[in-house]
Amino acid sequence: MATAQKLHTELNPIQVSLLRLFNRPMSENETKELKNLMVNHYSDLLDEEVKKITSVKGYTQKDFDDMLKGES
């Protein structure tokens, strides 16, 4: 049975603030720089989470290699 997901229709305060901040003309280069900044930020957060989980679960490189081979 599928569960209904609550749709968010309101922007949170940070989203509103960002829209106001970037409500101006930007060059293609500025846009790319902002996208790269955000991608790098979320990549760093993901790396931290992976390191934390790897440490907690005690995974080794061999474990990851086995997972990639489907031998988990």
SULJOHU-V266910 format. One record per backbone hydrogen bond with DSSP energy under -1.0 kcal/mol. NH is the residue of the N-H (numbers start at 1). CO is the residue of the C=O. If there is no record, write none. Layout:
NH;CO
NH;CO
//
This chain:
16;12
17;13
18;14
19;15
20;16
21;17
22;18
23;20
24;22
31;27
32;28
33;29
34;30
35;31
36;32
37;33
38;34
39;35
40;36
41;37
42;38
43;39
44;40
45;41
46;42
47;43
48;44
49;45
50;46
51;47
52;48
53;49
54;50
55;51
56;52
57;53
58;54
59;54
64;60
65;61
66;62
67;63
68;64
69;65
71;66
//
